[in-house]
């Protein structure tokens, strides 16, 4: 007898909607049965003469979903119901429902935009907002709108905003909602102990749940490492319990054991990552223990690496996890945090679009025929900064031209079911007769645990090659398929024994790194980024590495996978990337020229360059002058020009004309010790006749006193223009001297040159404070003339006797 599920109550409405429209949204709570019931129901519809493609966010869920649907039909997987994942496939000519991972669906539609054999695409668990979820939906909507009006597209999830998806999919898109099956769920808050290791806290909570509750237990932990450490502690506390891990690295048979009830009726404890949050129903689970943590991959644009970051699980994720306990009956969920802090958790996890490396997306978009992501329908538009970084990466691999269009090499890269860097490795290997090794290296970077652990990727490759386990065998077959695909795309140039490090470098040219210290802790990559390595690592003694993976932020990301590279291998295989160039540096006030062999930011060799490019030296000297013109250029001349608003000597104009007035002075030099006079002449020589006349007339260099003495005018000070002059030289002067329309500040001095007073009103000074100055001066300098009415006297700097003898 077929089990009646809540989804069956709304199936008639859904089928009616899809018979009339080409798109719909289905919102159904966990346990309603949408994942397993909808696809089989569609293949009986009149319009559905092809296949129904059901996407699933993870391999484990895809296989389990297909197996469950096949069981409901009384069949084996691969008959009416099939599945297609990267490491495992069961399908046949009779398959009507094909469950695929989201990444595989993206590749399917890129290769066949019309999806000729499909009648419907069902995007399941859309709320998880994986990059391939959003991209796959955008491509399906594009295909439906342009190529296949009859293609049905259905979005399904438990928690999504149905109206938002419906708006994206087109006006009038119906939203069907299922009530779901509601079983009582009890939440118990255990609180957190920051000083306690998560494995110890989880083991204690699991032991408590084991004693106080009935039914199987599902415990959520952030990663494989935490699962294994918790497993050790739980097995020590509860030696009779059946403890089963559930994550992507677990063998398919062991995954099935974790999903299904124990055939011997034993009570189980399943330790799972977020893989068990959605899609999967674990038979017999009525208790959930949640560590409250989630781990996700985030792309660091500055470091150029994707690293795993542990966060507090969102409220939505916590609700999904707790709901696992009440899928088949009343349940209880233990949470290792405080109830009062729950509202402070983020409402939802961020869309992967916001945090992922978008290089694969940009390449796939170029293959699709658009360089502009905005041309597709997205729930959230890809971030511009991430798109820019992705284009830069793809150009370095030769996948995109400067115009953003896909190149022939890019088309080859996009034809492989790999990220662009891994595809570049495999194609490089295929061209040189070693595609197998390259493909295995690419898979090692993606499949954690293959070949064991450790930073030495080559050692892991050797261990994997000798591993005869089922997972190792399946992985080698997958790598073999990639290798054959690559060999069919390129022309083989020979059969050579390519060092693994060189294969890795072909896809990651910016991650060739050189040791920076004796300990091997600090490294500089050719792309300019710094990395750190555990000095105890066997790789720490290497001179060069090719980095396959690194974890942590841009400053000091920790190397977690790499291969040692010999300099001879670098020269022999990657010599076209090595530049020989003259490098100029500013050191101790001079241009220093070095001849260097460089691989990006890495200096391989360096020596003095006796004959650098003379123009490059001049250009550097010019740049140094223009960094701070006032430091070298004649300040008085610049100030005179500024005083009258002469634009010829502005910073912008000086920079614009530097090749005319400055560069000739620097030819043959390595320093800036240029005589001031030559600088003045060069600047003045650049003025046209009118500006030169204006400068001399409106900003004269000197003031000539009534006594015939000349004094330089200062235009540089805050009180400019000003002039220092002995007061006796101004006798006979009734009107105040002017520079243009500005009164010249007179800094009056005694016969000995000591300051007396400053004034911009000489007539006022004569008739005012001069009387006091005169008394003081007569006492100090009795031999000089100090008249009561100086404006009526003849100017002279002579003493009274000398003045009389001269006939004054």
VOBAPA-96923 format. One record per residue (C-alpha): residue in three letters; x, y, z. Coordinates in steps of 0.001 Angstrom, whole numbers, plus 500000, padded with zeros to 6 digits. Each point is the difference from the previous one (the first is absolute). Layout:
REM residues N
  type       x       y       z
   Ala       X       Y       Z
...
END
This chain:
REM residues 808
  type       x       y       z
   Unk  500000  500000  500000
   Unk  501370  503369  498998
   Unk  500644  502341  502922
   Unk  497762  503062  500023
   Unk  502069  503153  500361
   Unk  498876  503598  500608
   Unk  501222  500955  496531
   Unk  497315  497774  498466
   Unk  497359  502511  501156
   Unk  501414  502697  497705
   Unk  501265  497827  497152
   Unk  496771  500468  497971
   Unk  500410  503794  500246
   Unk  503665  499759  499019
   Unk  499302  497719  497035
   Unk  497203  502294  498825
   Unk  502278  503027  500285
   Unk  502759  498354  497959
   Unk  497553  498874  497332
   Unk  499066  503634  499406
   Unk  503258  501821  500778
   Unk  503659  499263  499371
   Unk  501183  501044  503471
   Unk  498913  499604  503602
   Unk  501281  500245  503572
   Unk  499318  497297  502602
   Unk  500457  500851  503663
   Unk  499741  496946  502246
   Unk  501346  499492  503536
   Unk  502511  497246  500809
   Unk  498397  496576  499953
   Unk  497207  500959  497625
   Unk  501415  497694  497344
   Unk  500654  502483  497216
   Unk  503436  498615  499094
   Unk  498819  496435  499389
   Unk  496357  500439  498983
   Unk  499892  502814  497446
   Unk  502376  498716  497292
   Unk  498324  496549  499647
   Unk  496600  501701  499814
   Unk  501098  502191  497081
   Unk  501029  497176  497665
   Unk  496362  498953  499653
   Unk  498897  503390  498665
   Unk  499066  500403  496337
   Unk  502529  502765  499427
   Unk  502823  497989  501549
   Unk  501275  497774  497223
   Unk  503651  500464  500947
   Unk  502083  499756  503112
   Unk  499509  501819  503301
   Unk  503306  501359  501336
   Unk  500063  500456  503771
   Unk  502958  501931  501401
   Unk  501381  499248  503445
   Unk  502507  502065  501955
   Unk  502250  497045  500971
   Unk  501114  496612  498705
   Unk  498794  498144  503080
   Unk  496539  501539  499717
   Unk  499810  499389  496241
   Unk  500746  496309  500343
   Unk  497752  499536  503054
   Unk  497113  501826  498304
   Unk  500252  497856  496879
   Unk  500224  496803  502030
   Unk  496947  500986  502053
   Unk  497897  500827  496912
   Unk  501048  496750  498310
   Unk  499050  498077  503136
   Unk  496566  501671  499990
   Unk  499506  498712  496434
   Unk  501238  496541  500906
   Unk  503033  500385  497764
   Unk  503747  500325  500242
   Unk  501816  503287  499319
   Unk  500902  500329  496330
   Unk  496637  498899  498653
   Unk  497155  502569  500026
   Unk  501885  501990  502626
   Unk  503700  500676  499471
   Unk  502678  502222  501430
   Unk  503169  501654  498772
   Unk  502733  501192  502346
   Unk  503685  500554  499507
   Unk  501120  496705  501526
   Unk  496935  497811  499545
   Unk  497401  499589  497215
   Unk  496996  497779  499419
   Unk  497863  500737  496942
   Unk  498677  498237  496903
   Unk  498044  500585  496817
   Unk  496815  499513  502061
   Unk  500826  502670  502562
   Unk  497245  502609  500228
   Unk  501072  501782  503198
   Unk  503685  500886  500272
   Unk  501287  501378  503305
   Unk  503184  502023  499494
   Unk  502176  502237  502116
   Unk  499685  503692  499259
   Unk  503495  500241  498503
   Unk  499272  497174  497583
   Unk  496754  501668  498950
   Unk  501904  503206  499183
   Unk  502360  498009  497773
   Unk  497054  498203  498367
   Unk  498220  503184  498995
   Unk  503217  501717  498883
   Unk  500660  497065  497660
   Unk  496357  499754  498902
   Unk  498235  503361  500492
   Unk  496728  498622  498612
   Unk  499988  496983  502346
   Unk  498479  498031  497138
   Unk  499297  496840  501994
   Unk  498476  501814  502984
   Unk  496423  501132  500561
   Unk  500515  501513  503447
   Unk  502710  501282  502321
   Unk  499361  499888  503743
   Unk  502353  502160  502109
   Unk  499808  498454  503475
   Unk  501093  501589  503285
   Unk  500314  503369  498306
   Unk  500199  501747  503363
   Unk  503603  498812  500438
   Unk  500999  502530  497311
   Unk  503031  498129  498752
   Unk  501776  501661  497091
   Unk  498979  497157  497699
   Unk  496414  500250  501288
   Unk  499737  503618  498945
   Unk  501949  499479  496782
   Unk  498095  496869  499001
   Unk  496690  501769  500550
   Unk  501160  503044  497992
   Unk  501035  497766  497090
   Unk  496770  498003  500145
   Unk  497942  503203  499907
   Unk  502078  501291  497077
   Unk  499496  496724  498128
   Unk  496268  500070  500671
   Unk  499701  503619  498901
   Unk  502069  499766  496805
   Unk  500200  496385  498849
   Unk  497426  497820  501745
   Unk  496663  501602  500772
   Unk  498636  496549  500879
   Unk  502670  499290  502652
   Unk  498521  499918  503500
   Unk  502099  501532  502760
   Unk  498984  499321  503607
   Unk  501760  501467  503037
   Unk  499534  498009  503224
   Unk  501026  500685  503577
   Unk  498854  500024  503572
   Unk  500956  503524  501045
   Unk  500352  502223  496942
   Unk  498115  503184  499371
   Unk  497639  498593  497384
   Unk  498828  503397  498805
   Unk  503570  501125  499315
   Unk  500751  496938  497883
   Unk  496671  500309  498216
   Unk  500804  503607  499098
   Unk  503372  498894  498606
   Unk  498407  497265  497897
   Unk  497454  502232  498343
   Unk  496719  501760  500557
   Unk  497197  497673  500952
   Unk  502231  497159  501220
   Unk  497862  498034  502484
   Unk  501213  499241  503524
   Unk  498716  496716  501436
   Unk  500347  499502  503752
   Unk  499735  496781  501974
   Unk  499070  499950  503666
   Unk  502410  497204  500724
   Unk  499829  497497  502792
   Unk  500236  501553  503445
   Unk  501404  497861  502789
   Unk  500802  501465  503428
   Unk  503579  501204  500348
   Unk  501576  500800  503350
   Unk  503010  502352  500021
   Unk  502449  499681  502904
   Unk  502646  502676  500489
   Unk  503199  498660  501540
   Unk  501964  503244  499874
   Unk  503606  500413  498893
   Unk  503351  499690  501727
   Unk  502567  501932  497916
   Unk  502915  498487  501891
   Unk  498887  496434  499177
   Unk  500990  498253  496778
   Unk  497034  499463  497691
   Unk  500687  496241  499853
   Unk  499809  499697  503792
   Unk  496822  502078  500229
   Unk  498309  498023  497225
   Unk  501016  496630  501444
   Unk  498526  501004  503360
   Unk  496766  501260  498393
   Unk  499659  496825  497896
   Unk  500493  497847  503095
   Unk  497277  501975  501797
   Unk  497600  499598  497064
   Unk  500827  496295  499835
   Unk  498991  499550  503642
   Unk  496937  502238  500056
   Unk  498427  499464  496560
   Unk  498916  497171  497749
   Unk  500677  499522  496310
   Unk  503025  500606  497819
   Unk  502107  503124  500471
   Unk  501189  502351  497248
   Unk  502825  502335  501086
   Unk  501124  502967  497904
   Unk  503681  500993  499998
   Unk  501816  502493  497723
   Unk  502511  497666  498337
   Unk  501598  496597  499566
   Unk  502711  500634  502590
   Unk  497472  500838  502698
   Unk  497932  496964  499031
   Unk  502948  497619  500402
   Unk  501065  501487  503333
   Unk  496433  499921  501299
   Unk  499656  496421  498802
   Unk  503003  498960  502098
   Unk  498544  501614  503117
   Unk  496477  498638  499497
   Unk  501235  496452  499416
   Unk  502022  500259  503224
   Unk  496934  501194  501937
   Unk  497445  497726  498320
   Unk  501855  496856  498879
   Unk  496779  498183  499036
   Unk  498680  502792  497772
   Unk  500143  499761  496206
   Unk  501813  503233  499024
   Unk  499893  500846  496280
   Unk  501573  502980  498183
   Unk  498146  501693  497130
   Unk  501913  502350  497714
   Unk  501224  500207  496417
   Unk  503098  497875  500567
   Unk  498076  497003  501386
   Unk  499660  497021  497650
   Unk  496534  499627  498356
   Unk  499234  496778  501910
   Unk  500819  501678  503306
   Unk  497922  503021  499021
   Unk  497015  497719  499425
   Unk  500535  498470  503446
   Unk  499872  503467  501531
   Unk  496807  500914  498139
   Unk  498019  496810  500614
   Unk  498969  498248  503191
   Unk  502341  497321  501239
   Unk  498787  496637  498631
   Unk  500785  498402  503355
   Unk  497935  502583  501859
   Unk  502949  501595  501765
   Unk  499694  503610  501100
   Unk  502223  502315  497965
   Unk  501915  503226  500547
   Unk  500632  501749  496669
   Unk  502704  502706  499993
   Unk  499403  502233  496986
   Unk  501081  503212  498342
   Unk  497466  502406  498455
   Unk  499559  497303  497356
   Unk  497070  498723  502091
   Unk  498259  503356  500440
   Unk  497655  499593  497056
   Unk  498893  497515  497330
   Unk  500795  496942  502084
   Unk  497600  498264  502350
   Unk  501895  497825  502448
   Unk  497682  497161  500970
   Unk  499535  499591  503720
   Unk  501523  503329  501064
   Unk  497994  501698  502722
   Unk  502816  501874  501776
   Unk  502269  502742  498635
   Unk  503072  501346  501774
   Unk  501220  503208  498349
   Unk  503419  501555  500630
   Unk  498653  503204  498440
   Unk  502914  500364  497594
   Unk  500296  499903  496225
   Unk  503051  499972  497784
   Unk  499966  501429  496519
   Unk  502461  500758  497262
   Unk  500709  503704  499506
   Unk  502129  501532  497273
   Unk  502584  502548  501095
   Unk  500524  502292  497002
   Unk  503162  501484  501502
   Unk  501633  496603  500610
   Unk  498517  498397  496902
   Unk  499070  496902  502001
   Unk  496826  498377  501251
   Unk  500107  499070  503655
   Unk  497648  498366  502467
   Unk  498584  502311  502644
   Unk  498013  498888  503042
   Unk  497012  502172  500939
   Unk  497044  499832  502330
   Unk  497214  498170  498215
   Unk  497182  502277  498866
   Unk  496534  499888  501486
   Unk  498684  498421  496795
   Unk  502680  497274  500076
   Unk  499287  499300  503669
   Unk  496285  499648  499188
   Unk  500782  497571  497175
   Unk  502233  497925  502268
   Unk  497500  499885  502847
   Unk  497299  499003  497529
   Unk  501897  496782  499234
   Unk  498872  498692  503414
   Unk  496289  500424  499227
   Unk  499845  498649  496462
   Unk  498382  496685  500923
   Unk  498587  500682  503436
   Unk  500433  502129  503150
   Unk  503572  501049  500535
   Unk  502409  501972  502147
   Unk  502915  502242  499042
   Unk  502899  500830  502322
   Unk  501796  503257  499203
   Unk  503435  500864  501343
   Unk  499270  503714  500380
   Unk  497798  502272  502088
   Unk  496403  500726  499102
   Unk  500569  503691  500695
   Unk  502759  500150  497367
   Unk  498052  498259  497262
   Unk  498462  503215  498641
   Unk  503508  501418  499544
   Unk  500881  497346  497436
   Unk  499662  500946  496327
   Unk  496568  499236  498590
   Unk  501376  498165  496953
   Unk  503351  498870  498656
   Unk  501344  502310  497265
   Unk  499449  498988  496409
   Unk  503107  498229  498714
   Unk  500025  502537  497172
   Unk  501184  502603  502523
   Unk  502976  498043  501356
   Unk  501170  497622  497257
   Unk  502725  500098  497362
   Unk  498080  501006  496874
   Unk  502647  498973  497435
   Unk  498077  496809  499066
   Unk  496789  502010  499714
   Unk  501575  502685  497771
   Unk  501546  497369  497720
   Unk  496694  498143  499738
   Unk  498218  503272  499225
   Unk  502514  500680  497230
   Unk  499376  496512  498654
   Unk  496258  500663  500183
   Unk  500606  503077  497869
   Unk  499823  502911  502381
   Unk  502729  501995  501688
   Unk  497466  501947  502017
   Unk  498512  498090  502940
   Unk  497179  502546  500204
   Unk  498556  498612  496769
   Unk  498697  496962  501904
   Unk  497270  499824  502646
   Unk  501533  499811  503477
   Unk  498464  500092  503416
   Unk  503133  501963  501002
   Unk  502293  501501  497363
   Unk  503628  498754  500209
   Unk  502228  502556  501833
   Unk  501951  502225  497607
   Unk  503277  499673  501958
   Unk  499835  496202  499879
   Unk  499253  500078  496275
   Unk  503018  502269  499427
   Unk  502315  497694  501981
   Unk  498675  497006  498068
   Unk  500692  501641  496642
   Unk  503559  500756  501078
   Unk  500552  496343  500935
   Unk  498552  498780  496716
   Unk  502109  502384  497929
   Unk  503118  498659  501766
   Unk  498981  496493  498876
   Unk  499400  501182  496439
   Unk  496296  499190  500300
   Unk  498681  503492  499271
   Unk  501192  502639  497572
   Unk  500356  503661  500929
   Unk  496505  500531  498596
   Unk  498598  497505  502494
   Unk  499097  497438  497354
   Unk  500884  496361  500427
   Unk  503165  498901  498177
   Unk  500600  496628  498319
   Unk  501948  499009  503128
   Unk  497130  501208  502141
   Unk  497575  497853  498001
   Unk  502214  496987  500686
   Unk  500122  500822  503718
   Unk  496229  500443  500136
   Unk  499488  496615  498316
   Unk  501403  498177  503020
   Unk  497871  499493  503145
   Unk  502617  501787  502093
   Unk  500759  503447  501327
   Unk  502154  502019  497556
   Unk  503278  499531  501888
   Unk  499565  496232  500248
   Unk  498930  499789  496363
   Unk  503157  501891  498983
   Unk  502110  497442  501886
   Unk  498349  497054  498289
   Unk  500221  501529  496515
   Unk  503688  500796  500541
   Unk  500577  496414  501054
   Unk  498036  498659  497022
   Unk  502113  502024  497573
   Unk  503135  498432  501482
   Unk  498779  496450  500350
   Unk  499344  500053  503751
   Unk  496299  500783  500323
   Unk  499470  497238  502574
   Unk  502331  501507  502587
   Unk  498619  503494  499398
   Unk  496407  498792  500380
   Unk  500836  498183  503221
   Unk  501634  503112  501420
   Unk  496888  501995  499114
   Unk  497803  497470  501791
   Unk  502269  499948  503050
   Unk  499438  503743  500407
   Unk  496226  499487  499970
   Unk  499521  496756  501929
   Unk  501174  500347  503585
   Unk  501449  496902  501575
   Unk  501204  498278  496839
   Unk  503571  498845  500567
   Unk  499850  500892  503675
   Unk  500977  503306  501522
   Unk  502975  502340  499921
   Unk  501176  503009  498017
   Unk  502071  497939  497530
   Unk  497618  499506  497096
   Unk  502456  497781  498134
   Unk  500232  497627  502976
   Unk  496216  499856  500157
   Unk  499923  499196  496286
   Unk  502374  497085  500502
   Unk  497959  498633  502909
   Unk  496781  500310  498000
   Unk  501555  498235  497010
   Unk  500713  496984  502201
   Unk  496656  500072  501873
   Unk  497725  497137  498927
   Unk  496920  501173  501922
   Unk  496640  500480  498287
   Unk  500097  503785  500273
   Unk  503544  500168  498643
   Unk  499063  497753  497060
   Unk  496884  502049  499175
   Unk  502024  503211  500206
   Unk  502681  498667  497663
   Unk  497313  499058  497485
   Unk  498586  503515  500173
   Unk  503456  501522  499485
   Unk  500475  497630  497075
   Unk  496818  501292  498375
   Unk  501209  503575  500397
   Unk  503341  499053  498450
   Unk  498326  498408  496975
   Unk  497764  503036  499536
   Unk  503037  502278  500062
   Unk  501963  497814  497576
   Unk  497122  500249  497539
   Unk  500117  503813  500161
   Unk  503680  500698  499318
   Unk  502782  498924  497692
   Unk  502616  497909  501714
   Unk  503448  501540  499707
   Unk  501936  497007  501250
   Unk  500311  497545  502849
   Unk  502008  501461  502844
   Unk  500455  499321  503677
   Unk  498631  503287  501304
   Unk  500814  500761  503655
   Unk  496783  500192  502076
   Unk  500968  503472  501200
   Unk  500131  501221  496402
   Unk  496535  498555  499314
   Unk  498642  501805  503042
   Unk  501702  503243  498945
   Unk  498335  499835  496579
   Unk  496666  500701  501660
   Unk  501284  502176  502831
   Unk  502782  502178  498531
   Unk  499494  502693  502637
   Unk  500595  497452  502770
   Unk  503588  499051  499237
   Unk  501684  501039  503243
   Unk  503566  500588  501244
   Unk  501248  499534  503553
   Unk  500778  503304  501738
   Unk  501776  498812  503138
   Unk  502170  497185  501298
   Unk  497194  498344  501970
   Unk  497729  499600  496993
   Unk  497160  501743  501803
   Unk  499576  503003  497697
   Unk  499457  499827  496250
   Unk  499369  502482  497196
   Unk  497933  498918  497001
   Unk  500545  501155  496446
   Unk  496614  501723  500145
   Unk  501314  502238  502797
   Unk  498207  498406  502953
   Unk  501675  498825  503180
   Unk  499393  496561  501542
   Unk  501164  498117  503067
   Unk  500901  496326  500454
   Unk  500499  497939  503131
   Unk  503824  499908  500421
   Unk  499639  496341  501053
   Unk  498529  499105  496599
   Unk  502228  497883  497729
   Unk  499412  502687  497358
   Unk  501651  502701  502131
   Unk  503471  499134  498673
   Unk  499012  500500  496374
   Unk  501177  503108  498180
   Unk  496865  500207  497867
   Unk  496438  498719  500360
   Unk  496893  499974  497894
   Unk  497105  500674  502370
   Unk  496872  497959  499407
   Unk  497960  501239  502941
   Unk  500297  502411  502911
   Unk  497748  500853  502908
   Unk  499680  503333  501785
   Unk  499798  503648  499113
   Unk  502079  501819  497389
   Unk  502728  500983  502451
   Unk  501736  496763  500859
   Unk  497670  497393  498527
   Unk  501250  496577  501158
   Unk  501137  497553  497321
   Unk  498021  496751  500309
   Unk  500918  498328  496701
   Unk  503072  500517  497799
   Unk  502692  498236  497981
   Unk  503711  500739  500127
   Unk  501455  501427  496788
   Unk  503645  499960  498971
   Unk  501401  503159  498430
   Unk  501271  497902  497112
   Unk  496426  498777  499414
   Unk  498757  503557  500164
   Unk  502534  501118  497403
   Unk  499501  497009  497717
   Unk  496209  499846  499995
   Unk  498847  503501  500840
   Unk  502778  502042  498471
   Unk  497580  501981  497838
   Unk  498590  501516  503193
   Unk  503403  501215  501186
   Unk  500842  503605  499148
   Unk  503438  501551  499723
   Unk  499653  503673  500670
   Unk  501719  503050  501338
   Unk  498466  501194  503253
   Unk  500484  503536  501265
   Unk  499799  500873  503699
   Unk  500309  503300  501839
   Unk  502632  499540  502672
   Unk  501897  502600  502043
   Unk  498976  502812  497681
   Unk  501145  498243  496847
   Unk  498621  497670  497344
   Unk  501367  496507  500482
   Unk  499805  497696  496970
   Unk  499851  496213  500446
   Unk  499827  497299  497348
   Unk  497577  497319  501223
   Unk  498529  496681  498936
   Unk  496479  499974  501331
   Unk  496986  497762  500171
   Unk  497291  502502  500796
   Unk  500725  501297  503507
   Unk  502803  497459  500553
   Unk  503592  501100  499363
   Unk  502001  497018  498765
   Unk  503307  501837  499479
   Unk  501192  503584  500272
   Unk  503116  501994  499098
   Unk  501060  503552  499247
   Unk  498918  501369  496630
   Unk  502723  502250  498633
   Unk  497976  501110  496987
   Unk  496363  500408  500967
   Unk  497468  501523  497658
   Unk  500956  503668  500101
   Unk  496453  501140  499315
   Unk  498690  497857  502861
   Unk  502541  501627  502343
   Unk  498925  503468  498887
   Unk  496346  499038  500434
   Unk  500642  498860  503577
   Unk  501859  503217  500813
   Unk  497181  502066  498504
   Unk  497471  498081  502101
   Unk  502072  500649  503129
   Unk  500056  503740  499274
   Unk  496260  500094  499388
   Unk  499242  498106  503225
   Unk  500890  503204  501855
   Unk  500938  502800  497587
   Unk  500462  502568  502766
   Unk  502849  497944  501472
   Unk  502213  500487  496929
   Unk  498615  502790  497857
   Unk  500778  503694  500678
   Unk  497351  500907  502537
   Unk  500246  503751  499352
   Unk  499255  499617  496294
   Unk  497036  497711  500637
   Unk  498685  502387  502634
   Unk  500284  502995  497622
   Unk  497992  498097  497391
   Unk  497399  498946  502563
   Unk  499696  503587  501243
   Unk  498760  501205  496620
   Unk  498071  496803  499220
   Unk  502334  498873  497230
   Unk  498910  496427  499155
   Unk  503244  499084  498227
   Unk  501648  499040  503297
   Unk  497054  498189  501599
   Unk  500672  496403  501106
   Unk  497797  498603  497250
   Unk  501620  502150  497291
   Unk  503525  499225  501201
   Unk  499236  496269  499834
   Unk  498461  500364  496552
   Unk  503027  501816  498570
   Unk  502749  498233  502001
   Unk  501389  498291  496924
   Unk  500731  503438  498536
   Unk  501465  501997  502882
   Unk  501198  497335  502458
   Unk  500988  496826  498136
   Unk  502906  501650  498069
   Unk  501552  501089  503318
   Unk  499973  496404  501281
   Unk  501526  498256  496980
   Unk  503057  498012  501036
   Unk  499361  500514  503711
   Unk  499140  497554  502788
   Unk  499187  502670  502625
   Unk  498143  503307  500371
   Unk  502933  502274  500808
   Unk  499094  502526  497308
   Unk  501283  503598  500462
   Unk  497147  502330  500925
   Unk  500983  502431  497278
   Unk  499526  497368  497298
   Unk  496578  499154  501391
   Unk  498967  503673  499964
   Unk  501234  500442  496459
   Unk  498180  496843  498865
   Unk  496734  501089  501568
   Unk  500185  503522  498658
   Unk  500996  498650  496608
   Unk  496709  498151  499860
   Unk  497931  503185  500313
   Unk  498689  501767  496935
   Unk  500860  503696  499490
   Unk  496727  501331  501430
   Unk  500236  497940  503197
   Unk  503635  500954  500478
   Unk  499151  503698  499664
   Unk  497053  499636  502348
   Unk  502101  498227  502612
   Unk  502655  502703  500000
   Unk  497462  502813  500033
   Unk  497474  498692  502546
   Unk  502363  498060  502246
   Unk  503376  501766  499785
   Unk  502933  498191  501561
   Unk  501401  503131  501706
   Unk  498989  503243  501666
   Unk  502129  503090  499297
   Unk  499983  502469  502862
   Unk  500077  503821  499634
   Unk  503657  499742  501068
   Unk  500702  497848  496923
   Unk  500561  496767  501935
   Unk  498404  496757  498742
   Unk  498373  497386  502211
   Unk  498513  496576  499075
   Unk  496245  499744  500473
   Unk  498896  496926  501963
   Unk  496882  498329  498525
   Unk  500245  496783  502034
   Unk  498955  501028  503503
   Unk  496542  500302  501482
   Unk  500417  503797  499962
   Unk  501135  500146  496349
   Unk  500867  502072  498158
   Unk  502543  501501  502376
   Unk  503413  501684  499886
   Unk  502635  500724  502605
   Unk  501490  503514  499701
   Unk  501839  502557  502175
   Unk  497600  502710  500992
   Unk  502444  502753  498864
   Unk  499775  498742  496422
   Unk  496328  500984  500007
   Unk  500486  503659  500993
   Unk  498229  502253  497556
   Unk  497352  497337  499213
   Unk  496492  501313  500631
   Unk  497916  497287  498328
   Unk  500065  496334  501030
   Unk  501600  497689  497375
   Unk  497694  497451  498337
   Unk  500375  496674  498192
   Unk  497130  500141  497600
   Unk  497022  500810  502209
   Unk  501567  498546  503122
   Unk  501886  502229  502478
   Unk  503561  498725  500393
   Unk  500709  499075  503609
   Unk  503001  502126  501046
   Unk  502143  498296  502650
   Unk  501926  503039  501243
   Unk  503449  499595  501568
   Unk  502566  502135  501798
   Unk  503403  500959  498537
   Unk  501276  496764  501593
   Unk  497300  497951  498276
   Unk  497958  499350  503160
   Unk  496171  499953  499614
   Unk  498181  503188  500917
   Unk  496465  499594  498820
   Unk  497926  498590  497094
   Unk  497375  502012  498186
   Unk  497663  499984  496998
   Unk  499277  503730  500595
   Unk  503211  502035  499749
   Unk  498337  503461  500143
   Unk  498194  498951  503149
   Unk  503237  498693  501482
   Unk  501825  503290  499278
   Unk  497304  502043  501729
   Unk  499384  497563  502773
   Unk  502434  497660  501726
   Unk  503032  501518  498214
   Unk  500335  502538  502790
   Unk  500704  497220  502544
   Unk  502227  498130  497561
   Unk  501931  503231  499320
   Unk  500727  500566  503692
   Unk  501253  496418  500382
   Unk  502143  500163  496851
   Unk  501582  503373  500936
   Unk  501183  498456  503241
   Unk  501323  496848  498362
   Unk  501405  501468  496792
   Unk  500835  503705  500704
   Unk  502231  500306  496929
   Unk  497071  499402  497645
   Unk  497262  502359  498922
   Unk  496619  499620  501726
   Unk  497782  502849  498655
   Unk  496596  500873  501424
   Unk  498441  499962  496530
   Unk  501795  497181  498142
   Unk  497621  500172  497037
   Unk  501474  503452  499281
   Unk  503652  498872  500227
   Unk  502316  498714  497348
   Unk  500512  496246  500283
   Unk  503515  498857  500894
   Unk  501689  497310  502070
   Unk  502972  502284  500803
   Unk  500843  501432  503401
   Unk  499294  503656  500705
   Unk  503587  501076  499237
   Unk  500239  497978  496830
   Unk  496622  501231  498873
   Unk  501069  503690  500576
   Unk  503288  499558  498183
   Unk  498233  498500  497011
   Unk  497988  503162  499657
   Unk  496741  498383  501226
END
